[in-house]
Amino acid sequence: MIKKEMIAMLLAGGQGSRLGVLTAKVAKPAVSFGGKYRIIDFPLSNCINSGVDTVGVLTQYQPLRLNTHIGIGIPWDLDRNIGGVTVLPPYEKSSNTEWYTGTANAIYQNIDYMDSFNPDYVLILSGDHIYKMDYEVMLDYHKSKGAEVTLAAMPVPMEEAKRFGILITDEDRRINEFEEKPEHPRSNLASMGIYIFNWKTLKEALIANAQQPSLDFGKHVIPYCHAKGSPCYAYEYNAYWKDVGTLHSYWEANMELIDIVPEFNLYEEYWKIYTKCDKLPPQYISENGEIEKCIIGEGTQIYGKVYNSVIGCGVTIGEGTVVRDSIIMNDAVIGFGGHIEKAIIAENVTIGDNVNIGVGEEVDNDTAPHIYNHGLVCVGEKSVVPSGVTIGKNVVISGVTGPEDYEGMQLASGKSLIKAGDEV
């Protein structure tokens, strides 16, 4: 019989609605990050760097690009005869078919998959965080405490604590209480959504709570284990960890990669980040091109000037165009003579000549100010912006737009231009 000490279950089905048009056509874990990666590369790389060679990836929302990216797991050395990486979408069953309705429900629906490896421990991961963690060290901690459940946790500023699941522990880090997004938090130790369970404990908790609507770890499974007296411990983590759940945090995390001494370093020899790489030619910078403090992906051609930006693979930036403080994803084409400031431009976007983006004063966005803010301009994938237009701040554009969509060839700050069939 197959026997694995620890397997990982990676939750990658989320829509990531706070990323607006960036996730209208793609699951959040498949969104580009850092020029050549996708967000899911970070937890997958952590697995293989930590010696975890069996990973179930649970997909649901817009899974095609994620499935294509993961394939059979070759970039992460997860193409194994026994174990390796397996994509686990919701599937048709003989009695009833249901979508994954909560984080723990997705795991519950895959009990047979986990059982097939007869694991001692199951590691639950989220597919949308940027960090490096050695899960083996966390497992050693779990064993040393005699824990049945261990939650990775990190201190957060007290004023932000109400956004998280908060853990209240004794001096030995044993968890006494959970508070899910408390209005008046009594601790600043926040759950990171990374858990190690003894498999027997997890299986019993999932089966016992199977009928809960939207079965969730923070609301149901962990409180159940705790109430039953299972030893639950907090594993404190103090290195870099970023939940890129909003456009601003996503933009910020990309910008942090290009600091002179980045807090999150992509270039460490001993902890590589792996990804699926297309066979692309090298970058080309023309004699008039200029680059300062940037990440530039393979196959990109730069004829203009790019400062403090993260540029993906296969991008073209035309002569005379200036790009600052922006993220430009794979295969975007930007014409000549333009100016782009603090923008997030998704994959396969075409921007015409002499286009000015990020101009003028900040005004709240008129359709989704909670998503489009901090002065950012967001252009959804495969969108087209015609030549000669001027675009303000806190603007979102999605779809193939023409000159007739821009009154006086302008789109004022705070405006949303979403063509029919596209989602905000």
The 8 nearest C-alpha neighbors of each residue, nearest first, counted from 0:
[[1, 2, 116, 117, 115, 3, 114, 81],
 [2, 0, 116, 117, 3, 115, 81, 118],
 [1, 3, 117, 116, 118, 0, 4, 115],
 [4, 2, 118, 5, 116, 117, 6, 1],
 [3, 5, 118, 119, 120, 2, 6, 117],
 [6, 4, 120, 121, 118, 3, 119, 7],
 [5, 7, 53, 121, 54, 122, 51, 118],
 [8, 6, 122, 54, 121, 123, 9, 53],
 [9, 7, 55, 123, 54, 124, 56, 122],
 [8, 10, 124, 56, 125, 126, 55, 57],
 [11, 9, 125, 57, 126, 12, 124, 56],
 [10, 12, 126, 58, 57, 13, 28, 9],
 [13, 11, 58, 59, 60, 10, 57, 14],
 [14, 12, 15, 11, 27, 26, 60, 59],
 [13, 15, 26, 16, 27, 60, 22, 12],
 [14, 16, 27, 17, 13, 18, 22, 244],
 [15, 17, 18, 14, 19, 22, 23, 20],
 [18, 16, 245, 19, 15, 370, 244, 246],
 [17, 19, 246, 16, 245, 21, 15, 22],
 [20, 18, 17, 21, 423, 16, 22, 370],
 [19, 21, 23, 379, 22, 423, 18, 422],
 [22, 20, 19, 379, 18, 23, 345, 380],
 [21, 23, 25, 20, 24, 26, 27, 19],
 [24, 22, 20, 21, 422, 25, 19, 423],
 [25, 23, 22, 61, 26, 21, 20, 380],
 [24, 26, 22, 61, 23, 27, 29, 64],
 [27, 25, 14, 61, 29, 28, 60, 22],
 [26, 28, 15, 30, 29, 14, 22, 13],
 [29, 27, 39, 38, 127, 126, 26, 30],
 [30, 28, 37, 65, 27, 26, 38, 39],
 [31, 29, 27, 37, 28, 38, 32, 26],
 [32, 30, 37, 36, 29, 38, 328, 35],
 [31, 33, 37, 36, 34, 38, 30, 35],
 [32, 34, 253, 35, 36, 309, 31, 256],
 [33, 35, 311, 310, 296, 309, 32, 36],
 [36, 34, 311, 33, 296, 312, 32, 31],
 [37, 35, 32, 31, 33, 274, 34, 40],
 [36, 38, 31, 32, 29, 30, 39, 40],
 [37, 39, 28, 40, 127, 32, 29, 30],
 [40, 38, 28, 126, 41, 37, 42, 127],
 [41, 39, 43, 38, 37, 44, 42, 274],
 [40, 42, 44, 39, 43, 129, 45, 38],
 [41, 43, 45, 44, 40, 39, 46, 126],
 [44, 42, 40, 46, 45, 41, 39, 47],
 [45, 43, 41, 46, 47, 272, 42, 273],
 [44, 46, 42, 48, 43, 47, 49, 132],
 [47, 45, 51, 49, 43, 44, 48, 42],
 [46, 48, 50, 49, 44, 51, 45, 52],
 [49, 47, 45, 46, 50, 44, 270, 133],
 [50, 48, 46, 133, 47, 135, 134, 51],
 [49, 51, 47, 48, 52, 46, 135, 134],
 [52, 50, 46, 47, 49, 53, 6, 5],
 [51, 53, 83, 47, 50, 77, 82, 54],
 [54, 52, 82, 83, 6, 84, 51, 7],
 [55, 53, 7, 84, 8, 6, 83, 56],
 [54, 56, 8, 85, 84, 86, 9, 7],
 [57, 55, 86, 9, 87, 85, 8, 10],
 [58, 56, 87, 10, 11, 88, 9, 12],
 [59, 57, 12, 88, 11, 62, 87, 56],
 [58, 60, 12, 88, 62, 61, 89, 57],
 [59, 61, 12, 62, 26, 14, 13, 58],
 [62, 60, 25, 26, 63, 24, 59, 64],
 [63, 61, 65, 60, 64, 59, 58, 66],
 [64, 62, 66, 65, 61, 67, 25, 68],
 [65, 63, 67, 66, 62, 68, 29, 25],
 [64, 66, 68, 62, 29, 63, 67, 69],
 [67, 65, 63, 69, 68, 64, 70, 62],
 [68, 66, 64, 70, 65, 69, 63, 62],
 [67, 69, 65, 66, 70, 64, 275, 29],
 [68, 70, 66, 72, 67, 65, 71, 275],
 [71, 69, 67, 72, 68, 66, 73, 65],
 [72, 70, 78, 73, 69, 84, 77, 85],
 [71, 73, 77, 78, 69, 70, 75, 84],
 [72, 74, 76, 78, 75, 77, 71, 70],
 [75, 73, 275, 274, 76, 72, 273, 77],
 [76, 74, 77, 73, 72, 273, 44, 47],
 [77, 75, 73, 74, 78, 72, 47, 79],
 [76, 78, 83, 72, 75, 84, 79, 73],
 [79, 77, 72, 83, 73, 71, 76, 84],
 [80, 78, 83, 81, 77, 82, 76, 84],
 [81, 79, 82, 78, 83, 77, 84, 53],
 [82, 80, 79, 83, 1, 53, 78, 116],
 [81, 83, 53, 79, 80, 52, 84, 54],
 [82, 84, 77, 79, 53, 78, 52, 54],
 [83, 85, 54, 77, 72, 55, 53, 71],
 [86, 84, 55, 56, 87, 54, 83, 71],
 [85, 87, 56, 55, 57, 88, 84, 58],
 [86, 88, 57, 56, 58, 85, 55, 89],
 [89, 87, 58, 59, 57, 90, 86, 56],
 [90, 88, 98, 99, 87, 59, 97, 91],
 [89, 91, 88, 92, 96, 97, 98, 87],
 [92, 90, 96, 93, 89, 95, 97, 94],
 [93, 91, 96, 94, 95, 90, 97, 89],
 [92, 94, 95, 91, 96, 90, 97, 89],
 [95, 93, 92, 96, 91, 97, 90, 108],
 [96, 94, 92, 93, 97, 91, 90, 98],
 [97, 95, 91, 92, 90, 94, 98, 93],
 [96, 98, 99, 95, 89, 90, 91, 100],
 [97, 99, 89, 100, 96, 59, 90, 105],
 [98, 100, 105, 101, 104, 97, 89, 59],
 [99, 101, 213, 98, 104, 214, 105, 102],
 [102, 100, 213, 214, 104, 215, 103, 99],
 [101, 103, 215, 105, 104, 216, 214, 106],
 [102, 104, 215, 106, 214, 105, 216, 101],
 [103, 105, 107, 214, 101, 106, 102, 99],
 [106, 104, 99, 103, 108, 102, 107, 101],
 [105, 107, 103, 109, 104, 108, 110, 102],
 [108, 106, 104, 109, 110, 105, 205, 103],
 [107, 109, 105, 106, 110, 104, 99, 111],
 [110, 108, 106, 112, 107, 111, 113, 105],
 [109, 111, 113, 107, 112, 108, 114, 106],
 [112, 110, 114, 109, 113, 115, 108, 107],
 [111, 113, 109, 115, 110, 114, 116, 55],
 [114, 112, 110, 115, 111, 116, 109, 117],
 [115, 113, 111, 117, 116, 112, 110, 118],
 [114, 116, 112, 113, 117, 111, 1, 118],
 [115, 117, 2, 114, 118, 1, 3, 113],
 [116, 118, 114, 2, 115, 3, 1, 119],
 [119, 117, 3, 4, 120, 116, 5, 2],
 [118, 120, 4, 198, 197, 5, 117, 121],
 [121, 119, 197, 5, 198, 118, 196, 4],
 [120, 122, 6, 196, 5, 195, 198, 7],
 [121, 123, 7, 195, 194, 6, 8, 124],
 [122, 124, 8, 194, 193, 7, 9, 195],
 [125, 123, 9, 193, 10, 8, 122, 126],
 [124, 126, 10, 9, 127, 192, 11, 128],
 [127, 125, 11, 39, 28, 10, 9, 128],
 [126, 128, 28, 125, 38, 39, 27, 242],
 [129, 127, 242, 241, 126, 130, 243, 125],
 [128, 130, 241, 240, 41, 242, 38, 127],
 [129, 131, 240, 239, 128, 132, 241, 41],
 [132, 130, 45, 133, 41, 129, 239, 42],
 [131, 133, 134, 45, 130, 49, 42, 238],
 [132, 134, 49, 135, 136, 45, 137, 131],
 [133, 135, 137, 136, 49, 132, 138, 46],
 [136, 134, 138, 137, 133, 49, 139, 50],
 [137, 135, 139, 134, 138, 133, 140, 49],
 [136, 138, 134, 140, 135, 139, 141, 234],
 [139, 137, 141, 135, 140, 136, 134, 142],
 [140, 138, 136, 142, 141, 137, 143, 135],
 [139, 141, 143, 137, 138, 142, 144, 136],
 [142, 140, 138, 146, 139, 144, 143, 149],
 [143, 141, 145, 139, 140, 144, 138, 146],
 [142, 144, 140, 145, 141, 139, 146, 138],
 [145, 143, 146, 142, 141, 140, 232, 230],
 [144, 146, 142, 143, 141, 147, 230, 140],
 [147, 145, 230, 144, 141, 148, 231, 142],
 [146, 148, 197, 230, 196, 229, 231, 200],
 [147, 149, 196, 231, 146, 195, 232, 230],
 [150, 148, 232, 195, 231, 194, 233, 141],
 [151, 149, 194, 233, 234, 193, 152, 232],
 [152, 150, 234, 193, 191, 233, 235, 190],
 [153, 151, 190, 235, 189, 191, 234, 236],
 [152, 154, 236, 189, 188, 235, 237, 155],
 [153, 155, 188, 187, 189, 156, 152, 237],
 [156, 154, 187, 157, 160, 153, 188, 189],
 [155, 157, 159, 158, 160, 187, 154, 188],
 [156, 158, 160, 187, 159, 155, 186, 184],
 [157, 159, 156, 160, 161, 155, 187, 184],
 [160, 158, 157, 156, 161, 162, 155, 163],
 [159, 161, 157, 162, 187, 163, 158, 155],
 [160, 162, 180, 181, 163, 159, 182, 184],
 [163, 161, 180, 160, 159, 164, 181, 179],
 [164, 162, 180, 161, 160, 189, 165, 179],
 [163, 165, 179, 180, 190, 189, 178, 166],
 [164, 166, 189, 178, 188, 177, 163, 190],
 [167, 165, 177, 188, 176, 189, 168, 174],
 [166, 168, 176, 175, 174, 186, 177, 165],
 [169, 167, 174, 172, 173, 175, 166, 170],
 [168, 170, 172, 171, 173, 174, 175, 167],
 [169, 171, 172, 168, 173, 174, 167, 175],
 [170, 172, 169, 173, 168, 232, 174, 144],
 [173, 171, 168, 169, 170, 233, 232, 174],
 [172, 174, 232, 168, 171, 169, 231, 175],
 [175, 173, 168, 232, 231, 176, 167, 172],
 [174, 176, 168, 167, 173, 169, 177, 166],
 [175, 177, 167, 174, 166, 178, 168, 225],
 [178, 176, 166, 165, 167, 179, 164, 175],
 [177, 179, 165, 181, 164, 180, 166, 176],
 [178, 180, 164, 181, 165, 177, 163, 217],
 [181, 179, 161, 163, 164, 162, 178, 182],
 [182, 180, 161, 184, 183, 178, 179, 165],
 [181, 183, 161, 184, 180, 160, 162, 179],
 [184, 182, 181, 185, 161, 160, 180, 186],
 [185, 183, 181, 186, 182, 161, 160, 187],
 [186, 184, 183, 187, 167, 165, 181, 178],
 [187, 185, 184, 188, 167, 165, 166, 157],
 [186, 188, 157, 154, 155, 160, 189, 156],
 [187, 189, 154, 153, 166, 165, 186, 152],
 [190, 188, 165, 152, 153, 164, 163, 187],
 [189, 191, 152, 164, 192, 165, 151, 150],
 [192, 190, 152, 193, 151, 189, 153, 150],
 [191, 193, 190, 194, 125, 124, 151, 150],
 [194, 192, 124, 151, 191, 123, 150, 125],
 [193, 195, 150, 123, 149, 122, 151, 192],
 [196, 194, 122, 149, 121, 148, 123, 120],
 [197, 195, 148, 121, 120, 147, 198, 201],
 [196, 198, 120, 147, 200, 199, 119, 201],
 [197, 199, 120, 201, 200, 119, 121, 196],
 [200, 198, 202, 201, 197, 203, 119, 196],
 [201, 199, 197, 203, 198, 202, 204, 147],
 [202, 200, 198, 204, 203, 199, 196, 205],
 [201, 203, 205, 199, 204, 200, 198, 206],
 [202, 204, 206, 200, 201, 205, 207, 199],
 [205, 203, 201, 207, 202, 206, 220, 208],
 [206, 204, 202, 208, 207, 203, 209, 107],
 [205, 207, 209, 203, 208, 204, 202, 107],
 [208, 206, 204, 205, 209, 203, 210, 202],
 [209, 207, 205, 206, 210, 211, 204, 220],
 [210, 208, 206, 211, 205, 207, 214, 104],
 [211, 209, 208, 212, 214, 207, 206, 213],
 [210, 212, 214, 209, 208, 213, 219, 215],
 [211, 213, 214, 210, 100, 101, 209, 215],
 [214, 212, 101, 100, 215, 211, 104, 102],
 [215, 213, 104, 101, 103, 211, 212, 219],
 [214, 216, 103, 102, 101, 218, 219, 217],
 [217, 215, 220, 103, 219, 218, 221, 102],
 [216, 218, 215, 221, 219, 220, 179, 164],
 [217, 219, 215, 216, 220, 222, 179, 221],
 [218, 220, 215, 216, 222, 221, 217, 223],
 [221, 219, 216, 223, 222, 204, 224, 215],
 [220, 222, 224, 223, 216, 217, 219, 225],
 [223, 221, 225, 224, 219, 220, 226, 218],
 [224, 222, 220, 226, 221, 225, 219, 227],
 [225, 223, 221, 227, 229, 222, 226, 220],
 [224, 226, 222, 228, 227, 223, 229, 221],
 [227, 225, 223, 228, 224, 222, 229, 221],
 [228, 226, 224, 225, 229, 223, 222, 230],
 [227, 229, 225, 226, 230, 224, 231, 223],
 [228, 230, 224, 225, 227, 147, 231, 148],
 [229, 231, 146, 147, 228, 148, 232, 225],
 [232, 230, 148, 174, 149, 146, 173, 147],
 [233, 231, 173, 149, 174, 172, 150, 146],
 [232, 234, 150, 172, 149, 151, 235, 152],
 [235, 233, 151, 152, 150, 236, 232, 149],
 [234, 236, 152, 153, 151, 233, 237, 154],
 [237, 235, 153, 152, 238, 234, 151, 154],
 [236, 238, 153, 235, 239, 154, 240, 152],
 [237, 239, 236, 240, 130, 131, 132, 153],
 [240, 238, 130, 263, 241, 237, 262, 131],
 [241, 239, 130, 129, 238, 242, 128, 131],
 [242, 240, 129, 128, 243, 130, 239, 252],
 [241, 243, 128, 244, 129, 127, 240, 248],
 [244, 242, 249, 248, 245, 241, 128, 127],
 [243, 245, 242, 17, 15, 18, 248, 249],
 [246, 244, 17, 248, 18, 247, 243, 249],
 [245, 247, 249, 18, 248, 250, 370, 244],
 [246, 248, 250, 249, 245, 251, 373, 372],
 [249, 247, 251, 243, 245, 250, 246, 252],
 [250, 248, 243, 246, 252, 247, 251, 245],
 [251, 249, 247, 253, 248, 252, 246, 254],
 [250, 252, 248, 254, 253, 249, 247, 255],
 [251, 253, 255, 249, 254, 250, 248, 256],
 [254, 252, 250, 251, 256, 255, 33, 249],
 [253, 255, 251, 256, 252, 257, 250, 308],
 [256, 254, 252, 257, 253, 258, 261, 251],
 [257, 255, 254, 253, 261, 258, 263, 252],
 [256, 258, 255, 254, 293, 292, 259, 261],
 [259, 257, 261, 260, 255, 256, 254, 292],
 [258, 260, 261, 257, 292, 256, 255, 262],
 [261, 259, 258, 262, 257, 264, 263, 256],
 [262, 260, 258, 263, 256, 264, 259, 255],
 [261, 263, 264, 260, 239, 255, 256, 258],
 [264, 262, 261, 256, 239, 265, 255, 130],
 [263, 265, 266, 261, 262, 267, 256, 260],
 [266, 264, 267, 263, 272, 271, 256, 270],
 [265, 267, 264, 268, 271, 270, 272, 269],
 [268, 266, 269, 270, 265, 264, 271, 272],
 [267, 269, 270, 271, 266, 265, 272, 264],
 [268, 270, 267, 271, 48, 266, 272, 265],
 [271, 269, 267, 268, 48, 272, 131, 45],
 [270, 272, 268, 273, 269, 267, 44, 266],
 [271, 273, 44, 41, 270, 274, 40, 265],
 [274, 272, 44, 75, 74, 271, 40, 275],
 [275, 273, 74, 40, 36, 276, 272, 75],
 [274, 276, 74, 68, 277, 273, 69, 36],
 [277, 275, 274, 278, 35, 74, 279, 36],
 [276, 278, 279, 275, 297, 312, 280, 274],
 [277, 279, 276, 280, 297, 298, 281, 275],
 [278, 280, 298, 277, 297, 281, 313, 312],
 [279, 281, 298, 297, 282, 278, 299, 313],
 [282, 280, 298, 297, 283, 279, 299, 296],
 [283, 281, 298, 299, 297, 300, 284, 280],
 [282, 284, 300, 301, 299, 285, 281, 298],
 [283, 285, 301, 288, 300, 302, 282, 286],
 [284, 286, 288, 302, 287, 301, 283, 300],
 [287, 285, 288, 284, 302, 289, 303, 301],
 [288, 286, 285, 302, 289, 303, 318, 284],
 [289, 287, 302, 303, 285, 304, 286, 284],
 [288, 290, 304, 305, 303, 287, 291, 284],
 [291, 289, 305, 306, 304, 293, 292, 288],
 [290, 292, 306, 293, 307, 305, 289, 304],
 [293, 291, 307, 306, 257, 290, 308, 294],
 [294, 292, 308, 307, 309, 291, 257, 295],
 [293, 295, 309, 310, 34, 296, 308, 257],
 [294, 296, 310, 311, 293, 309, 34, 297],
 [297, 295, 312, 311, 34, 35, 310, 299],
 [298, 296, 312, 282, 281, 299, 279, 280],
 [297, 299, 313, 282, 280, 281, 279, 312],
 [300, 298, 313, 314, 282, 297, 312, 315],
 [301, 299, 283, 315, 282, 284, 314, 316],
 [300, 302, 284, 316, 303, 288, 315, 283],
 [301, 303, 318, 288, 285, 317, 316, 287],
 [302, 304, 318, 288, 320, 319, 317, 301],
 [305, 303, 289, 321, 288, 290, 320, 322],
 [304, 306, 322, 290, 321, 323, 289, 291],
 [305, 307, 291, 323, 308, 290, 292, 322],
 [308, 306, 292, 324, 293, 323, 291, 305],
 [309, 307, 325, 324, 293, 306, 326, 323],
 [310, 308, 294, 326, 293, 34, 295, 33],
 [309, 311, 295, 327, 34, 294, 326, 296],
 [312, 310, 34, 329, 328, 296, 35, 327],
 [313, 311, 296, 329, 297, 299, 314, 298],
 [312, 314, 299, 298, 330, 329, 297, 315],
 [315, 313, 299, 330, 331, 312, 332, 329],
 [314, 316, 332, 300, 299, 333, 301, 317],
 [317, 315, 333, 301, 302, 303, 334, 332],
 [318, 316, 335, 334, 302, 303, 320, 333],
 [317, 319, 303, 302, 335, 320, 336, 316],
 [318, 320, 336, 303, 335, 317, 321, 337],
 [321, 319, 337, 336, 303, 335, 338, 318],
 [320, 322, 304, 338, 305, 303, 339, 337],
 [323, 321, 305, 339, 338, 340, 306, 304],
 [322, 324, 306, 340, 325, 307, 308, 305],
 [325, 323, 341, 308, 307, 340, 306, 322],
 [326, 324, 341, 342, 308, 323, 343, 340],
 [327, 325, 343, 309, 308, 310, 344, 342],
 [328, 326, 344, 310, 311, 343, 345, 309],
 [327, 329, 311, 346, 345, 310, 344, 331],
 [328, 330, 311, 312, 346, 331, 313, 314],
 [331, 329, 313, 314, 347, 346, 312, 332],
 [330, 332, 347, 348, 314, 329, 346, 349],
 [333, 331, 315, 349, 314, 350, 348, 316],
 [332, 334, 350, 316, 317, 315, 349, 351],
 [333, 335, 352, 317, 351, 350, 316, 332],
 [336, 334, 317, 318, 352, 320, 319, 337],
 [335, 337, 319, 320, 353, 352, 318, 334],
 [338, 336, 353, 320, 354, 355, 335, 352],
 [337, 339, 355, 321, 320, 322, 356, 354],
 [340, 338, 356, 322, 355, 321, 323, 357],
 [339, 341, 323, 357, 342, 356, 324, 322],
 [342, 340, 325, 324, 375, 323, 357, 376],
 [343, 341, 376, 325, 375, 340, 377, 344],
 [344, 342, 326, 377, 325, 327, 376, 378],
 [343, 345, 327, 378, 377, 328, 342, 326],
 [344, 346, 380, 328, 379, 378, 348, 327],
 [345, 347, 380, 328, 329, 348, 331, 330],
 [348, 346, 331, 381, 330, 380, 329, 349],
 [347, 349, 381, 331, 382, 380, 346, 383],
 [350, 348, 383, 332, 331, 333, 384, 382],
 [349, 351, 333, 384, 383, 334, 332, 385],
 [350, 352, 386, 334, 385, 384, 333, 354],
 [351, 353, 334, 386, 335, 354, 336, 337],
 [354, 352, 337, 336, 387, 386, 335, 355],
 [355, 353, 337, 387, 388, 352, 386, 389],
 [356, 354, 389, 338, 337, 339, 390, 388],
 [355, 357, 390, 339, 358, 389, 340, 338],
 [358, 356, 392, 391, 340, 390, 376, 339],
 [359, 357, 391, 356, 390, 392, 355, 360],
 [360, 358, 391, 361, 392, 357, 412, 411],
 [361, 359, 362, 412, 392, 358, 391, 374],
 [360, 362, 392, 374, 412, 393, 363, 359],
 [361, 363, 413, 412, 364, 360, 393, 392],
 [364, 362, 413, 368, 365, 393, 361, 372],
 [413, 363, 365, 368, 393, 366, 414, 367],
 [364, 366, 413, 414, 367, 363, 368, 415],
 [365, 367, 364, 368, 415, 414, 423, 413],
 [368, 366, 369, 370, 364, 371, 365, 423],
 [367, 369, 364, 371, 370, 363, 372, 366],
 [370, 368, 367, 371, 372, 17, 364, 366],
 [371, 369, 368, 367, 17, 372, 19, 246],
 [372, 370, 368, 393, 369, 364, 367, 375],
 [371, 373, 393, 374, 375, 368, 370, 369],
 [374, 372, 375, 247, 393, 371, 361, 392],
 [375, 373, 393, 392, 372, 361, 376, 341],
 [376, 374, 393, 342, 341, 373, 392, 372],
 [375, 377, 342, 394, 393, 392, 395, 343],
 [376, 378, 343, 395, 342, 344, 394, 375],
 [377, 379, 396, 344, 395, 397, 345, 343],
 [380, 378, 397, 20, 345, 21, 382, 396],
 [379, 381, 345, 346, 382, 348, 347, 378],
 [382, 380, 348, 347, 346, 383, 379, 398],
 [383, 381, 398, 348, 399, 380, 397, 379],
 [382, 384, 399, 349, 400, 350, 348, 385],
 [383, 385, 350, 400, 351, 349, 382, 386],
 [386, 384, 351, 401, 402, 350, 383, 387],
 [387, 385, 351, 352, 354, 388, 353, 384],
 [386, 388, 353, 354, 352, 385, 389, 408],
 [389, 387, 408, 354, 409, 386, 355, 390],
 [388, 390, 355, 409, 354, 356, 410, 408],
 [389, 391, 356, 410, 409, 357, 355, 411],
 [390, 392, 412, 358, 357, 411, 359, 410],
 [391, 393, 412, 357, 374, 394, 361, 376],
 [394, 392, 374, 413, 375, 372, 376, 371],
 [393, 395, 376, 413, 414, 392, 415, 412],
 [394, 396, 377, 415, 378, 376, 416, 397],
 [397, 395, 416, 378, 417, 415, 379, 377],
 [396, 398, 417, 379, 382, 378, 418, 416],
 [399, 397, 382, 418, 400, 417, 383, 421],
 [398, 400, 383, 382, 401, 384, 397, 418],
 [401, 399, 383, 384, 398, 404, 385, 402],
 [400, 402, 403, 385, 404, 384, 399, 405],
 [403, 401, 404, 405, 385, 408, 400, 388],
 [402, 404, 401, 405, 406, 400, 408, 407],
 [405, 403, 402, 401, 400, 406, 416, 408],
 [406, 404, 408, 409, 403, 402, 410, 407],
 [405, 407, 408, 409, 404, 403, 410, 402],
 [406, 408, 409, 405, 410, 388, 402, 403],
 [409, 407, 405, 388, 406, 402, 389, 387],
 [410, 408, 389, 405, 407, 388, 406, 390],
 [409, 411, 390, 405, 391, 389, 414, 412],
 [410, 412, 391, 414, 390, 409, 413, 392],
 [413, 411, 391, 392, 362, 414, 393, 394],
 [364, 412, 414, 393, 362, 394, 363, 365],
 [415, 413, 394, 412, 365, 364, 411, 410],
 [416, 414, 395, 394, 396, 417, 366, 365],
 [415, 417, 396, 395, 397, 418, 414, 394],
 [418, 416, 397, 396, 421, 415, 398, 419],
 [417, 419, 398, 421, 397, 420, 416, 399],
 [420, 418, 421, 417, 398, 422, 397, 416],
 [419, 421, 418, 422, 417, 398, 397, 423],
 [422, 420, 419, 418, 417, 397, 398, 423],
 [421, 423, 23, 20, 420, 417, 397, 19],
 [422, 20, 19, 421, 417, 23, 367, 397]]
